[in-house]
């Protein structure tokens, strides 16, 4: 900020400034804040729709973004302004783990009976750059949200309700951009008898774990740093509360590795788990019901896949020396989903990105490809270039990836487990 501007602000009347912004907010707020900052503030406060363009303009392409696990806000049904996830204050004092845990009796109940509901907006910090880029190019950007804790098949019903509402609003085919677990929900929706498959002219599956993820197993084991951070940040909950929360989510178990894609037979061996820690039988049944038909989904067959193979990713499990389950190997993937899982389920077109799992939607390859689907002019300018850049095989991208991953692994992963390691694994 320059010195003259500082001097002007020092002389300005705050009352006069406040009155001016009250009188003409729509004109003055964008002048005060950069567009991205204003959109971020509105999305965080959840006070304005992400799409502020005229919905009746039939010339504008419509992009529908579906978030991934942990990527959508959750709030109290009785008071939608009472956000549970993600809210810094609730993390410290709000018993988040106990509030987000699902009782066994609620697993098979329809989502309408849940007292925790997803909010309209995804986590803007995760998807904001892509949303802003598409909006600046004149696209409508809508969102479909769901409760990532619950059974994917039930959330597919919620997904369908939102698709029908968007079809009624815009009256034309849309572009679907589904990230991570959002792609599983969309795939399950496409298999429903009431699915309107013509609602989407183009489909992008961005880092979708069609073959599952060993990160979900690690979460059930209580290994991820985020779980430890949540336990440490809370003044009224412990790490055990956080671990119990994650173990109660059907959606998390449905993210476990798909047996037809990844070797995860030890996951279902209850002798590998601490007593009482193995996934419950009903949750495994719900997982199998999703996995058995997932690859038959019409969206799995027609979606363009966006993936990354640049990051060390959990690719297996093994028995530790004490007989307990632990992560047993690393290989190609996007840090969360193995490459085999990202490309599972058929011969759909695939495009390579260079970012890790949480940020894949904001990769320029994804942003540009979606623009090329929306505008003929953009297709001519960026479509071919994106395809040429992003269509290389994983071997062409990282020919020495095995050695590269070995060099990036924490040393303790290749060394015999120490007493301290075993203490952590068996707590």
Secondary structure, 3 states (H helix, E strand, C coil): CCHHHHHHHHHCCHHHHHHHHHHCHHHHHHHHCCHHHHHHHHHHHCCCCCCCCCCCCCCCCEEEEECCCCCEEEEECCCCCCEEECCHHHHHHCCHHHHHCCCHHHCCCCHHHCCEEEEEEECHHHHHHHHHHHHHCCCEEEEECCCCCCCHHHHHHHHHHHHHHHHHHHCCCEEEEEECHHHHHHHHHHCCCCCCHHHEEEEEEECCCCCCCHHHHHHHHCCCHHHHHHHHHCCCCCHHHHHHHHHCCHHHHCCCCCCCCCCCHHHHCHHHCCCCCCCCHHHHHHHHHHHHHHCCCHHHHHCEEEECCCECEEEEEEECCCCCEEEEEEECEECCCEHHHHCCCCCCCEEECCCCHHHHHHCHHHHHHHHHHHCHHHHHHHHHHHHHHHCCCHHHHCCCHHHHHHHHCCHHHCCCCCHHHHHHHCC
